[in-house]
Amino acid sequence: QLPASIACGKRTQVIETPAMRHGTLLHRLLEQLTPIGALSPTSSPARSTPVGAPLLRSDPSAVPQAGESAVGSLRELHLIDKARLQQEWNIAPESFDTLWREAQAILSAPPLIRFFDPEHYRRAWNELPFLTAKGDFLRIDRLVEFENEIWVLDYKSTESATAATLVESAKPHRAQLKSYMTAMQSLFSGKQIKGGVIFKGGLLFEISSQE
């Protein structure tokens, strides 16, 4: 269980820029639009969680099987009430339309469809919280389980990249993603752990646990 507070120096005020808010809202929209095939991370986590373990209830009978989704199909989620979300998030219609187009570009990118369509995977989690060996509390944007693979996906959806610059664009994010992958390896023994950095427009940079 995380402590209520830890004294670790002076508080640093972070001023949210328009670009930061755009990125936060795009993450939220992707979470709204992507089906999960397992319990939500907000569902009654155990009081004591093993290091590296997702903060999820572990009753296997409550976990949908392959192809099932706890919140409906990808097609159904695309029919989400856009006007309601726009009002709830208090953003202008043109700004929400931009967010919507960027989210759809990711969800419809051919290399990424299998990560978002429950017809292709066994289970998936959004915004999955876990504890590292050092006791740090982190979140994985999306974790997807296939028959023989586990994919750790990290959205960098406000950052642009091209096929020519993909390796260079992904370089600053490799260490973080590798640490997430290492944490998941202990939970999914026997499966290959892979990572993916997803850039604006749906471009994917793949990282293998064997690198």
Disulfide bonds with the S-S distance in Angstrom:
none
